[in-house]
Amino acid sequence: LLHRDYAQVVNLVDTISSDVALSKEEKAILFHLHTGRHDIDHHPDAHACRLKITFVLLDAPVDMPWNLTREAASYVNKLAQVSADCRLSAEEELALLNRCVVDAADPRREKEKLSVVE
Protein backbone atom coordinates (compact mmCIF):
# COMPACT_ATOMS: atom_id res chain seq x y z
CA LEU A 1 0.00 0.00 0.00
CA LEU A 2 1.93 2.97 -1.36
CA HIS A 3 5.30 1.71 -0.09
CA ARG A 4 3.90 1.27 3.41
CA ASP A 5 3.14 4.98 3.73
CA TYR A 6 -0.12 4.17 5.46
CA ALA A 7 -0.91 7.73 6.56
CA GLN A 8 -0.70 8.87 2.93
CA VAL A 9 -3.01 6.02 1.88
CA VAL A 10 -5.60 7.12 4.44
CA ASN A 11 -5.36 10.73 3.20
CA LEU A 12 -5.83 9.64 -0.41
CA VAL A 13 -8.69 7.28 0.39
CA ASP A 14 -10.63 10.15 1.92
CA THR A 15 -10.72 11.75 -1.53
CA ILE A 16 -12.58 8.88 -3.24
CA SER A 17 -16.05 7.41 -3.11
CA SER A 18 -18.36 5.66 -5.49
CA ASP A 19 -21.88 4.32 -5.62
CA VAL A 20 -21.54 2.81 -9.10
CA ALA A 21 -19.73 -0.23 -10.42
CA LEU A 22 -16.00 0.19 -10.84
CA SER A 23 -14.41 0.24 -14.30
CA LYS A 24 -12.09 -2.59 -15.34
CA GLU A 25 -9.11 -0.39 -14.60
CA GLU A 26 -10.40 0.58 -11.15
CA LYS A 27 -11.09 -3.07 -10.30
CA ALA A 28 -7.58 -4.01 -11.41
CA ILE A 29 -6.07 -1.38 -9.12
CA LEU A 30 -8.24 -2.49 -6.20
CA PHE A 31 -7.38 -6.16 -6.65
CA HIS A 32 -3.68 -5.30 -7.00
CA LEU A 33 -3.84 -4.09 -3.39
CA HIS A 34 -4.44 -7.67 -2.29
CA THR A 35 -1.91 -9.56 -4.38
CA GLY A 36 1.74 -10.39 -4.04
CA ARG A 37 3.55 -8.60 -1.25
CA HIS A 38 0.43 -6.62 -0.32
CA ASP A 39 -1.35 -9.86 0.56
CA ILE A 40 1.08 -10.53 3.37
CA ASP A 41 1.08 -7.02 4.84
CA HIS A 42 -0.24 -7.60 8.33
CA HIS A 43 0.89 -4.30 9.78
CA PRO A 44 -1.82 -2.80 12.02
CA ASP A 45 -2.01 0.29 9.80
CA ALA A 46 -2.38 -1.89 6.68
CA HIS A 47 -5.55 -3.40 8.16
CA ALA A 48 -6.81 0.11 8.89
CA CYS A 49 -6.11 1.18 5.29
CA ARG A 50 -7.97 -1.79 3.82
CA LEU A 51 -10.92 -1.09 6.12
CA LYS A 52 -10.89 2.60 5.16
CA ILE A 53 -10.99 1.64 1.47
CA THR A 54 -13.87 -0.72 2.23
CA PHE A 55 -15.73 2.03 4.07
CA VAL A 56 -15.51 4.57 1.25
CA LEU A 57 -16.77 1.94 -1.21
CA LEU A 58 -19.64 0.61 0.92
CA ASP A 59 -22.22 2.02 -1.49
CA ALA A 60 -20.47 0.74 -4.60
CA PRO A 61 -21.52 -2.64 -6.00
CA VAL A 62 -18.04 -4.13 -5.64
CA ASP A 63 -16.68 -7.24 -3.96
CA MET A 64 -13.60 -6.34 -2.01
CA PRO A 65 -10.59 -8.59 -2.59
CA TRP A 66 -10.12 -9.11 1.15
CA ASN A 67 -12.40 -10.57 3.77
CA LEU A 68 -14.04 -7.81 5.79
CA THR A 69 -14.57 -9.94 8.89
CA ARG A 70 -10.93 -11.04 9.00
CA GLU A 71 -9.66 -7.51 8.36
CA ALA A 72 -11.91 -6.09 11.09
CA ALA A 73 -10.83 -8.80 13.54
CA SER A 74 -7.17 -8.08 12.83
CA TYR A 75 -7.77 -4.35 13.19
CA VAL A 76 -9.51 -4.78 16.54
CA ASN A 77 -6.84 -7.20 17.81
CA LYS A 78 -4.09 -4.72 16.89
CA LEU A 79 -5.97 -1.53 17.71
CA ALA A 80 -3.42 -0.41 20.31
CA GLN A 81 -0.73 -0.48 17.59
CA VAL A 82 -2.73 1.38 14.90
CA SER A 83 -1.24 4.85 14.45
CA ALA A 84 -3.39 7.88 15.18
CA ASP A 85 -3.22 8.92 11.50
CA CYS A 86 -4.77 5.63 10.42
CA ARG A 87 -7.38 5.08 13.12
CA LEU A 88 -10.92 4.76 11.85
CA SER A 89 -13.57 7.02 13.30
CA ALA A 90 -16.22 5.51 15.57
CA GLU A 91 -18.74 5.96 12.73
CA GLU A 92 -16.49 4.08 10.29
CA GLU A 93 -15.80 1.29 12.78
CA LEU A 94 -19.50 0.83 13.53
CA ALA A 95 -20.53 0.82 9.86
CA LEU A 96 -17.91 -1.82 9.06
CA LEU A 97 -18.50 -3.96 12.14
CA ASN A 98 -22.21 -4.06 11.33
CA ARG A 99 -21.29 -5.81 8.07
CA CYS A 100 -19.05 -8.46 9.67
CA VAL A 101 -19.98 -12.08 10.30
CA VAL A 102 -20.36 -12.36 14.08
CA ASP A 103 -23.02 -15.03 14.45
CA ALA A 104 -22.62 -18.75 13.78
CA ALA A 105 -26.10 -18.71 12.18
CA ASP A 106 -25.13 -16.02 9.66
CA PRO A 107 -25.43 -17.58 6.18
CA ARG A 108 -22.35 -15.65 5.02
CA ARG A 109 -20.26 -17.70 7.46
CA GLU A 110 -20.33 -20.81 5.29
CA LYS A 111 -19.83 -18.85 2.06
CA GLU A 112 -16.71 -17.19 3.42
CA LYS A 113 -15.53 -20.26 5.41
CA LEU A 114 -15.24 -18.24 8.59
CA SER A 115 -15.21 -19.19 12.18
CA VAL A 116 -17.12 -16.75 14.34
CA VAL A 117 -14.07 -16.02 16.49
CA GLU A 118 -10.80 -15.79 14.58
N, C-alpha and C positions, 0 to 999 in steps of 0.2 A: 504494500500500500504506500505508494509514493516514497520509496526508499526509507520506509519506517518513520517518516515524518508525520506521525499520527495527528498532531495538532493541526498541521496544514490540511490534512484530509478532512478533518472535522469542519474546518473553515470553508473548504470548497464544497462539501456536501450541503452545507446550509444554503448554498446558492442554487440548488437544483430541486425540482419537484416535477411530478408528472401524474396525470390521471388517465393517460392514454397508453396504449401498447408501445413498447420500445421498438425502435427501428432495429434492423439487423446489426448495424454498427454499434448501437448502444447496448444491445444484448451481448455482443462479442466483448465489449469493454467490461461489462458487468461480470460476465463469466470468467474473464481473465483474472479478476480479483480473487478467484477461488481455484486457481490452478497452479501447478508448479510450486515454487517456493512460497507463494502466498497461502497455499493450502495448509502449510505447516506453521504459520505464524500464530503462535498461541500467546503472544504478548497481551497483557490486560488491555492496553489501548487498542490493539488490533480488533479485539472483540467489540469494544465500544464503537470503533469505526464501522464495522460491519452492521452493527445494530442501528447506528445513525443512518446509514445508507438504506437499511430496511425501513426505518421510520419515514424517511422522506418519500419513499416509493410505496407506502401503504395503500394509496388510492390507485396505483397503477396496476393494470392486469398483468403482473409479471411474477414468475416463480423465481425466488431468489436462489442462487447457487449453493447457499449454505442452509443449514438447518436452524431455524429460528430458536427452537427450544434449547438446542445444544449451545448455541451462541449466548443466549440469555443466561443459561445455567453457568457457563464459564465466566460471563461478565459478573454475575452476582457473587460467585465464589472468589473472584479476584478483585472485587470492588475496592478494597482497601489499597490496592496497587494501581488502580486506574488514575491517571493524572487528572488534575483539575480541569485542564483544557479539553479533555476528552469525555468527561463525565456527562452522562445523559441527564436531561432535566427530569423531574418527577413525572411530568406529563408524558414525556417520551417513554420512560421506563414503564409506566402504567399501561400505555397504549400497546406496547410490545408484549408485556407480560400477559395481557388479556388475550393475546393470540397464541400463547404457548400451550403445549400439551401438558396438563398438570393432573389429569384424572385418568386412572386406568381404564375407565369406560369410554374415554374419548375415542371416536372412530379413527381419528388421525394417527393415533398411537401405533396401530398395526401398519398403516400405510408408510409411516416414517421409521418403523422398527425401533421405537423408542421405549426405554423404560421410563417410568414416571419420575424416578429419582436417578439422576445421572451423576 
